[in-house]
Amino acid sequence: MGMATAAAPSTSRLLYHHNHPNGSRLQQQQRLRYSPNPSPLALRRSLSPAGALLPDRVTPFSYGVDDESDDHPREECGLVGVVGDPDAASLCYLGLQKLQHRGEEGAGIVSVGGDGKLNSVTGLGLVADVFGDPDRLASLAGPAAIGHVRYSTAGAVASLRNVQPFLAGYRFGQVAVAHNGNLVNYQALRSKLEARGSIFNTTSDTEVVLHLISTSLARPLLARICDACERLAGAYSLLFLTADKMFAVRDPHGFRPLVLGRRRDGAVVFASETCALDLIDATYEREVEPGEVVMVDRRDMSVSSACLVARVPRRACVFEHIYFSLPNSVVFSHDVHERRTAFGRALAEESPAPGADVVIPVPDSGFYAALGFSRESGLEFQQGLIRWHYSGRSFIQPTQAIRDLAVKLKLAPVHGVIRGKSVVVVDDSLVRGTTSSKIVRLLRDAGAREVHMRIASPPVVGSCLYGIDTPSDGELISNRMDLEGVRREIGSDSLAFLSLDKLHSIYGDEAGDYCDACFSRKYPVLPTLPEPATEFDEED
């Protein structure tokens, strides 16, 4: 399969200090170089077996700017499925609470009732808000359930109709589906289906999957699911629920995580992260393998497996380890906290901060990287910033000045740790730069003598196509500026990123199994654009 390629940042040490005597030379040598965003027309013209440049927007992504104090990219969805327990919906509810970080826009659960009918409760907001009324969970009593939390990429509008799981009826019964990922051929598939008479009720790419299943001529449902998934391109981890079966599916590249566990009562559990298994006393057994379909028949609790397609190169999302997943999870068979600690150690090896007094993390996701940096450098580790989790959304404030004050509510400096010190601030990533610039000002106002930013990942120069809500290429600060430009923009005394080469070295022989397109612009799966409309496509 061809790879979409564009010029990437140098993989030499990415470090700039504004007082460095050779600063201008470093700036010239380590400038981040990449082509301007090509248009969709340029994409069509440049497609070739050797690869293609990727346009700024080829799928309907939308980066939420509802919280200006946090410019991290956001995970799109989290999945939980339980089969074989009479309290399946309640267990799903608890699991979704643990996966709340993977989506805060909406939540839903579909369960199998005692009569074999599928029942659904969905709503906008946090899991606790959607299921705050005990009667809602009580209405979902039954031996099997799937649950979903979401942000949006395809189907970016916060609308109740886009909240999953989706529940549909077709001639063989009811089926519900929950999806984590993003289909890069969604628009092409939808256009073909609509041309053949399909009517869509949502703007979510997940609905395409239901249409493909309903129109498939394969038998039985397992074959229909396989037939539908063979037509999908991009990232997808899927859970399907029927009256008597549950199916778990992972795309052949394995972009998004999906794990299988089991409770002591024999119930089978699927989840996006192992932290959800831990909460509901399920023992982690294994990943759902890339390209695998796992089927659980709740009538006899038999578990069987099928392969979707022939093996293709694995491309697990490296950002799951860098930022998205909780540190107490095992993702892609690695402990997340150990990966992040290793990133921090490597960052200290590449880009130390001579003369610094203390290392502090940007909470919460920068904690383990900062701990690794401290251990490798020998600098003292301190909690110099305290995150307040109950401050609401800063975008509602009427003026920029008031919004800046709201940032201080979310991140409060510990003056005794910072005052008079040369501070190394470690964060997991730098995307738009808005958070970093505010943190630097916050620390200077708290009396820091120097502020040295260290980022435990390479510069983000490309948008994600595979289920992560990232800004457009034009909004990515490292895609617009060289290293010194970024440093000036955020106002730090020095700035360094973990190099891509160093990141690869941490994974060793597994490095090629990870998708790093946001750093390298090497996209494993190219988007498929819809065919141009013709005059015969118009409604009479």
C-alpha positions as CSV (number, residue, x, y, z in Angstrom):
1,M,0.0,0.0,0.0
2,G,1.4,3.4,-0.9
3,M,2.4,5.8,1.8
4,A,1.5,9.5,1.8
5,T,4.7,11.4,2.4
6,A,5.8,14.9,2.9
7,A,9.0,16.5,4.2
8,A,9.3,16.0,7.9
9,P,11.3,17.7,10.6
10,S,15.0,16.8,11.0
11,T,15.4,13.9,13.4
12,S,18.5,15.4,14.9
13,R,18.2,16.9,18.3
14,L,15.5,19.6,18.2
15,L,16.7,22.2,20.7
16,Y,16.9,25.9,20.6
17,H,18.1,28.3,23.3
18,H,17.6,32.0,22.5
19,N,20.9,32.8,24.2
20,H,22.9,30.1,22.4
21,P,26.0,31.8,20.7
22,N,25.3,29.8,17.5
23,G,21.6,30.3,17.7
24,S,21.2,31.6,14.1
25,R,23.1,28.6,12.8
26,L,21.1,26.1,14.8
27,Q,18.0,27.8,13.6
28,Q,19.1,27.3,10.0
29,Q,20.2,23.7,10.5
30,Q,17.1,22.6,12.5
31,R,14.4,24.5,10.7
32,L,11.3,22.5,10.4
33,R,10.7,22.1,6.6
34,Y,7.6,21.0,5.0
35,S,5.5,21.9,2.0
36,P,2.4,24.1,2.2
37,N,-0.8,22.2,2.4
38,P,-1.8,20.9,-1.0
39,S,-5.4,21.2,-2.2
40,P,-7.6,18.1,-2.8
41,L,-7.0,18.7,-6.5
42,A,-3.3,18.5,-5.9
43,L,-3.9,15.3,-4.1
44,R,-5.7,13.8,-7.1
45,R,-2.9,14.9,-9.4
46,S,-0.1,13.6,-7.2
47,L,-1.4,10.1,-6.3
48,S,1.0,7.4,-7.3
49,P,2.3,4.1,-6.0
50,A,5.2,6.0,-4.4
51,G,2.9,8.1,-2.3
52,A,1.0,11.4,-2.2
53,L,0.9,14.6,-0.4
54,L,-2.0,14.9,1.9
55,P,-4.4,17.9,1.7
56,D,-5.3,20.0,4.7
57,R,-8.8,18.6,4.9
58,V,-10.1,15.5,3.2
59,T,-12.5,14.3,5.8
60,P,-14.9,16.5,7.8
61,F,-12.8,16.9,10.9
62,S,-13.5,19.7,13.3
63,Y,-11.2,20.7,16.2
64,G,-13.1,21.7,19.2
65,V,-12.0,25.1,20.4
66,D,-14.5,25.2,23.3
67,D,-11.7,25.1,25.8
68,E,-8.9,27.5,25.0
69,S,-6.8,26.5,28.0
70,D,-6.1,23.0,26.6
71,D,-4.7,22.5,23.1
72,H,-4.0,18.8,23.4
73,P,-5.5,16.7,20.6
74,R,-8.5,14.7,21.8
75,E,-9.3,11.1,21.5
76,E,-12.6,10.4,19.8
77,C,-14.2,7.5,21.5
78,G,-14.1,4.8,24.1
79,L,-15.8,1.4,24.0
80,V,-17.0,-1.1,26.6
81,G,-18.9,-4.4,26.0
82,V,-20.0,-6.9,28.6
83,V,-21.7,-10.3,27.8
84,G,-22.7,-13.0,30.3
85,D,-23.5,-10.9,33.4
86,P,-27.0,-9.9,34.6
87,D,-25.7,-6.5,35.5
88,A,-24.0,-5.9,32.1
89,A,-25.3,-2.4,31.6
90,S,-24.2,-1.3,35.1
91,L,-20.8,-2.7,34.4
92,C,-20.7,-0.9,31.1
93,Y,-21.6,2.3,32.9
94,L,-18.7,1.9,35.3
95,G,-16.3,1.1,32.5
96,L,-17.4,4.1,30.5
97,Q,-16.7,6.3,33.6
98,K,-13.2,5.0,33.5
99,L,-12.9,5.8,29.8
100,Q,-14.4,9.3,30.2
101,H,-11.1,10.9,29.1
102,R,-11.6,9.3,25.6
103,G,-14.8,11.3,25.0
104,E,-16.9,13.9,26.9
105,E,-19.4,15.0,24.2
106,G,-21.9,12.2,24.6
107,A,-22.4,8.7,26.0
108,G,-24.7,5.7,25.4
109,I,-25.5,2.1,26.3
110,V,-27.5,-0.5,24.4
111,S,-28.4,-3.7,26.2
112,V,-30.3,-7.0,25.6
113,G,-33.4,-7.2,27.6
114,G,-34.9,-10.4,29.1
115,D,-37.2,-10.6,26.1
116,G,-34.3,-10.5,23.6
117,K,-35.1,-7.0,22.6
118,L,-32.3,-4.4,22.4
119,N,-32.9,-1.3,24.5
120,S,-31.0,2.0,24.1
121,V,-30.2,5.0,26.3
122,T,-28.0,7.8,24.8
123,G,-27.4,11.4,25.7
124,L,-25.2,14.4,25.4
125,G,-22.7,15.2,28.2
126,L,-20.6,13.2,30.6
127,V,-21.4,9.6,31.5
128,A,-22.6,10.5,35.0
129,D,-24.9,13.2,33.5
130,V,-26.4,10.9,30.9
131,F,-27.1,8.1,33.4
132,G,-27.8,10.3,36.5
133,D,-31.4,9.1,36.7
134,P,-31.3,5.6,38.2
135,D,-34.3,4.6,36.1
136,R,-32.2,5.0,32.9
137,L,-29.8,2.3,33.9
138,A,-32.7,0.2,35.3
139,S,-34.3,0.2,31.9
140,L,-31.2,-1.5,30.5
141,A,-31.2,-4.6,32.7
142,G,-30.1,-7.7,30.9
143,P,-27.2,-10.1,30.3
144,A,-25.3,-8.2,27.6
145,A,-24.6,-4.6,26.7
146,I,-22.2,-2.3,24.8
147,G,-21.4,1.3,25.7
148,H,-19.7,4.3,24.0
149,V,-18.3,7.7,24.9
150,R,-17.5,10.1,22.1
151,Y,-15.9,13.2,20.7
152,S,-16.6,13.8,17.1
153,T,-14.5,13.8,13.9
154,A,-16.7,12.6,11.1
155,G,-20.1,14.1,12.2
156,A,-18.5,16.9,14.1
157,V,-21.7,18.6,15.3
158,A,-22.6,17.9,18.9
159,S,-25.9,16.3,18.2
160,L,-27.9,13.6,20.0
161,R,-28.5,11.8,16.8
162,N,-24.7,11.2,16.5
163,V,-24.3,9.7,19.9
164,Q,-23.6,6.0,19.9
165,P,-24.2,3.1,20.1
166,F,-26.4,3.2,17.0
167,L,-29.4,0.8,17.1
168,A,-31.0,-0.4,13.9
169,G,-33.5,-3.0,12.8
170,Y,-33.2,-4.9,9.6
171,R,-34.9,-8.0,8.2
172,F,-33.0,-10.4,10.4
173,G,-33.5,-8.5,13.6
174,Q,-31.9,-5.8,15.6
175,V,-28.2,-4.8,15.7
176,A,-26.3,-2.1,17.6
177,V,-22.8,-0.8,16.8
178,A,-20.3,1.3,18.6
179,H,-17.2,2.6,16.9
180,N,-13.8,4.1,17.8
181,G,-11.8,5.4,14.9
182,N,-12.3,7.2,11.6
183,L,-13.0,5.9,8.1
184,V,-11.0,7.7,5.5
185,N,-13.3,6.4,2.7
186,Y,-16.5,7.4,4.5
187,Q,-17.5,10.0,2.1
188,A,-16.9,7.8,-0.9
189,L,-18.9,4.9,0.7
190,R,-21.7,7.2,1.7
191,S,-22.0,8.7,-1.8
192,K,-22.2,5.2,-3.4
193,L,-24.8,4.0,-0.8
194,E,-26.9,7.2,-1.3
195,A,-26.7,6.7,-5.1
196,R,-28.2,3.2,-4.5
197,G,-31.1,4.6,-2.4
198,S,-29.7,4.5,1.2
199,I,-31.0,7.2,3.5
200,F,-28.8,8.4,6.3
201,N,-30.1,9.7,9.7
202,T,-26.8,11.0,11.1
203,T,-23.5,12.7,10.0
204,S,-21.4,9.9,11.6
205,D,-19.2,7.6,9.6
206,T,-20.4,4.8,11.8
207,E,-23.8,4.7,10.1
208,V,-22.0,3.6,6.9
209,V,-21.2,0.3,8.6
210,L,-24.8,-0.4,9.4
211,H,-25.8,0.3,5.8
212,L,-23.1,-2.0,4.5
213,I,-24.3,-4.8,6.8
214,S,-27.9,-4.4,5.8
215,T,-27.1,-4.5,2.1
216,S,-24.6,-7.4,2.2
217,L,-25.8,-10.7,0.6
218,A,-23.5,-12.8,2.8
219,R,-24.8,-15.1,5.5
220,P,-24.8,-15.4,8.6
221,L,-24.3,-12.1,10.4
222,L,-20.6,-12.8,11.1
223,A,-20.1,-13.1,7.3
224,R,-22.0,-9.8,6.8
225,I,-19.8,-8.0,9.3
226,C,-16.7,-9.4,7.6
227,D,-18.1,-8.4,4.2
228,A,-18.8,-4.9,5.4
229,C,-15.5,-4.4,7.1
230,E,-13.6,-5.5,4.1
231,R,-14.9,-2.4,2.3
232,L,-13.8,0.0,5.1
233,A,-10.5,1.9,5.0
234,G,-8.9,3.7,8.0
235,A,-9.2,3.1,11.7
236,Y,-12.0,1.2,13.4
237,S,-12.5,-0.7,16.6
238,L,-16.1,-1.9,16.6
239,L,-18.5,-3.6,19.0
240,F,-21.7,-5.1,17.6
241,L,-24.6,-6.4,19.7
242,T,-27.5,-8.6,18.7
243,A,-30.1,-10.5,20.7
244,D,-27.7,-13.5,21.3
245,K,-24.2,-12.5,20.2
246,M,-21.6,-9.8,20.6
247,F,-18.8,-9.1,18.0
248,A,-15.6,-7.2,18.5
249,V,-13.7,-6.1,15.4
250,R,-10.4,-4.3,14.9
251,D,-9.1,-2.9,11.6
252,P,-6.2,-4.7,9.9
253,H,-3.7,-2.1,10.8
254,G,-4.7,-2.0,14.5
255,F,-4.8,1.8,14.8
256,R,-7.0,2.0,17.8
257,P,-6.8,-0.3,20.9
258,L,-9.3,-2.9,21.9
259,V,-8.7,-5.5,24.6
260,L,-10.5,-8.7,25.8
261,G,-10.9,-9.6,29.5
262,R,-12.9,-12.0,31.6
263,R,-14.7,-11.7,35.0
264,R,-14.6,-14.4,37.6
265,D,-18.3,-15.2,36.8
266,G,-17.2,-16.0,33.3
267,A,-18.5,-12.8,31.7
268,V,-16.5,-11.6,28.7
269,V,-15.5,-8.0,28.6
270,F,-14.2,-5.8,25.8
271,A,-12.8,-2.3,26.3
272,S,-10.6,0.3,24.7
273,E,-8.2,0.3,27.6
274,T,-7.4,-2.2,30.4
275,C,-8.1,0.5,33.1
276,A,-11.8,-0.2,32.4
277,L,-11.3,-3.9,32.9
278,D,-9.5,-3.3,36.3
279,L,-12.4,-1.2,37.6
280,I,-15.0,-3.9,37.0
281,D,-12.8,-6.8,38.2
282,A,-12.1,-8.3,34.8
283,T,-8.8,-9.9,34.1
284,Y,-7.0,-8.8,31.0
285,E,-6.4,-11.7,28.6
286,R,-5.2,-10.2,25.4
287,E,-5.7,-7.7,22.6
288,V,-8.2,-8.2,19.9
289,E,-5.7,-8.6,17.2
290,P,-5.5,-6.3,14.1
291,G,-7.9,-7.7,11.5
292,E,-9.6,-10.1,13.9
293,V,-13.3,-10.6,14.6
294,V,-14.1,-12.1,18.0
295,M,-17.6,-13.5,18.5
296,V,-19.2,-14.3,21.8
297,D,-22.4,-16.4,21.8
298,R,-24.2,-15.5,25.1
299,R,-26.3,-18.7,25.0
300,D,-23.4,-20.9,25.8
301,M,-20.6,-18.2,26.3
302,S,-18.5,-19.8,23.5
303,V,-15.8,-17.5,22.1
304,S,-14.7,-17.9,18.5
305,S,-12.4,-15.9,16.2
306,A,-12.2,-15.1,12.5
307,C,-9.7,-13.2,10.4
308,L,-11.0,-10.2,8.3
309,V,-8.3,-10.0,5.7
310,A,-4.8,-11.2,5.0
311,R,-2.2,-9.7,7.3
312,V,-1.1,-6.1,6.6
313,P,1.5,-4.0,8.4
314,R,0.5,-3.1,11.9
315,R,0.2,0.7,12.5
316,A,-0.9,1.2,16.1
317,C,-1.3,4.9,17.1
318,V,1.8,6.1,19.0
319,F,-0.2,8.9,20.5
320,E,-2.1,6.4,22.7
321,H,1.2,6.0,24.6
322,I,2.2,9.7,24.4
323,Y,-1.0,11.2,25.6
324,F,-4.4,9.6,25.2
325,S,-4.5,6.4,27.3
326,L,-4.5,6.5,31.1
327,P,-1.1,5.7,32.6
328,N,-2.5,2.7,34.5
329,S,-3.6,1.0,31.2
330,V,-1.8,-1.6,29.2
331,V,-2.1,-0.5,25.5
332,F,-0.7,-2.4,22.6
333,S,0.8,-4.8,25.1
334,H,2.9,-2.0,26.8
335,D,2.4,-0.4,30.2
336,V,1.6,3.2,29.3
337,H,3.3,4.7,32.3
338,E,6.6,2.9,31.4
339,R,6.4,4.2,27.9
340,R,6.0,7.8,29.1
341,T,8.8,7.5,31.6
342,A,11.0,6.2,28.8
343,F,10.1,9.2,26.6
344,G,11.1,11.5,29.4
345,R,14.5,9.7,30.0
346,A,15.2,9.9,26.2
347,L,14.3,13.6,26.2
348,A,16.8,14.3,29.0
349,E,19.5,12.4,27.1
350,E,18.9,14.4,24.0
351,S,18.1,17.8,25.4
352,P,19.4,18.4,28.9
353,A,18.9,21.7,30.6
354,P,22.3,22.6,32.2
355,G,22.0,24.9,35.2
356,A,18.3,24.1,35.8
357,D,17.1,23.7,39.4
358,V,13.9,21.7,39.2
359,V,11.7,19.6,36.8
360,I,8.0,20.0,36.9
361,P,5.3,18.3,34.8
362,V,2.3,19.8,33.0
363,P,-0.5,17.9,34.7
364,D,-1.8,15.4,34.3
365,S,-0.4,13.7,31.2
366,G,3.1,15.1,31.5
367,F,3.7,13.5,34.9
368,Y,5.6,10.3,33.9
369,A,7.6,12.0,31.2
370,A,8.8,14.6,33.7
371,L,9.6,11.8,36.2
372,G,11.7,10.1,33.6
373,F,13.5,13.4,32.7
374,S,14.2,14.0,36.4
375,R,15.6,10.5,36.9
376,E,17.9,10.7,33.8
377,S,19.1,14.3,34.5
378,G,19.4,14.0,38.3
379,L,17.3,17.2,38.7
380,E,14.8,17.4,41.5
381,F,11.2,16.5,40.5
382,Q,8.4,18.6,42.0
383,Q,4.7,19.3,41.4
384,G,5.1,22.9,40.4
385,L,1.6,23.1,38.8
386,I,-1.6,22.0,40.3
387,R,-4.5,21.2,38.0
388,W,-8.0,22.0,39.2
389,H,-10.5,19.7,37.5
390,Y,-13.7,21.5,38.4
391,S,-13.3,24.9,36.8
392,G,-15.7,24.5,33.8
393,R,-15.0,25.6,30.3
394,S,-13.0,28.8,29.8
395,F,-14.5,29.7,26.4
396,I,-17.7,31.0,28.0
397,Q,-15.8,34.0,29.5
398,P,-16.6,37.3,27.8
399,T,-13.2,38.8,27.4
400,Q,-9.7,37.4,26.7
401,A,-8.4,38.9,30.0
402,I,-11.1,37.0,31.9
403,R,-10.3,33.8,29.9
404,D,-6.6,34.2,30.9
405,L,-7.6,34.4,34.5
406,A,-9.7,31.3,34.1
407,V,-6.5,29.5,33.0
408,K,-5.1,30.3,36.5
409,L,-8.0,28.5,37.9
410,K,-7.3,25.4,35.9
411,L,-3.5,25.4,36.4
412,A,-2.2,27.0,39.7
413,P,1.5,27.5,40.3
414,V,3.1,26.4,43.5
415,H,5.1,29.5,44.3
416,G,7.5,27.9,46.7
417,V,8.6,25.4,44.1
418,I,9.0,28.0,41.3
419,R,10.1,31.3,42.8
420,G,13.7,32.2,41.9
421,K,14.3,28.8,40.1
422,S,15.3,27.8,36.7
423,V,12.4,25.5,35.8
424,V,12.3,22.7,33.3
425,V,8.6,22.1,32.3
426,V,7.9,18.8,30.7
427,D,4.7,18.2,28.6
428,D,3.7,15.3,26.5
429,S,3.0,17.2,23.3
430,L,2.8,20.7,21.8
431,V,0.0,21.2,19.3
432,R,-1.2,24.7,18.8
433,G,1.0,26.3,21.4
434,T,-1.8,28.1,23.3
435,T,-1.4,26.1,26.5
436,S,2.4,26.3,26.5
437,S,2.5,30.1,26.1
438,K,0.0,30.5,29.0
439,I,2.0,28.2,31.2
440,V,5.2,30.0,30.5
441,R,3.6,33.4,31.5
442,L,2.1,31.7,34.6
443,L,5.5,30.5,35.7
444,R,7.2,33.8,35.1
445,D,4.5,35.6,37.0
446,A,5.1,33.2,39.9
447,G,8.7,34.2,40.0
448,A,10.5,31.6,37.8
449,R,14.0,32.8,36.9
450,E,14.1,30.8,33.7
451,V,11.5,28.5,31.9
452,H,12.8,25.7,29.7
453,M,10.1,23.8,27.8
454,R,10.8,20.1,27.0
455,I,8.3,18.2,24.9
456,A,8.3,14.4,25.2
457,S,7.3,13.8,21.6
458,P,8.3,15.1,18.2
459,P,6.8,18.3,16.7
460,V,3.2,17.7,15.5
461,V,3.2,18.7,11.8
462,G,0.3,16.7,10.3
463,S,-3.4,16.2,11.2
464,C,-4.6,12.8,12.1
465,L,-6.9,10.9,9.8
466,Y,-7.5,7.9,12.0
467,G,-9.8,9.0,14.8
468,I,-8.1,11.7,16.7
469,D,-9.4,15.3,16.9
470,T,-6.5,17.4,15.9
471,P,-6.3,20.9,14.4
472,S,-5.9,21.5,10.7
473,D,-2.4,21.6,9.5
474,G,-2.5,25.4,9.4
475,E,-3.3,25.5,13.1
476,L,-0.4,23.3,14.1
477,I,2.3,25.7,15.4
478,S,5.2,23.4,14.4
479,N,3.8,23.3,10.9
480,R,3.8,27.1,10.6
481,M,7.0,27.9,12.4
482,D,10.6,26.7,12.8
483,L,11.9,25.8,16.2
484,E,13.0,29.3,17.1
485,G,9.7,30.7,15.9
486,V,7.8,28.3,18.2
487,R,10.1,29.2,21.1
488,R,9.5,32.9,20.6
489,E,5.8,32.3,20.3
490,I,5.4,30.5,23.6
491,G,8.0,32.7,25.3
492,S,10.3,30.1,26.9
493,D,14.0,30.5,27.4
494,S,14.7,27.3,25.6
495,L,12.6,24.6,23.8
496,A,13.3,21.1,22.8
497,F,11.3,18.2,21.4
498,L,12.0,14.5,21.5
499,S,13.3,13.6,18.1
500,L,11.5,11.1,15.8
501,D,14.7,9.0,15.6
502,K,14.9,8.8,19.4
503,L,11.2,7.9,19.7
504,H,11.8,5.1,17.2
505,S,14.8,3.9,19.2
506,I,12.6,3.4,22.3
507,Y,10.4,1.0,20.4
508,G,13.3,-0.8,18.8
509,D,12.2,-3.5,16.4
510,E,8.6,-2.5,17.0
511,A,9.0,1.1,15.7
512,G,7.6,0.2,12.3
513,D,4.5,-1.2,13.9
514,Y,3.4,2.3,15.0
515,C,1.7,5.1,13.1
516,D,3.6,8.4,13.5
517,A,1.9,10.3,10.6
518,C,1.3,13.3,12.8
519,F,5.1,13.7,13.2
520,S,6.3,12.3,9.8
521,R,3.3,12.9,7.5
522,K,3.7,9.3,6.4
523,Y,0.1,8.1,6.2
524,P,-0.5,4.4,6.1
525,V,-3.9,4.6,4.5
526,L,-4.8,7.3,2.0
527,P,-8.3,8.9,2.0
528,T,-10.7,8.1,-0.8
529,L,-12.6,11.0,-2.2
530,P,-16.1,10.7,-3.6
531,E,-16.5,10.5,-7.4
532,P,-17.5,13.9,-8.9
533,A,-21.3,14.3,-9.2
534,T,-22.8,14.1,-12.7
535,E,-25.9,15.8,-14.1
536,F,-27.8,12.6,-13.6
537,D,-27.2,12.6,-9.9
538,E,-29.5,15.6,-9.4
539,E,-33.0,15.0,-8.0
540,D,-35.7,15.7,-10.5
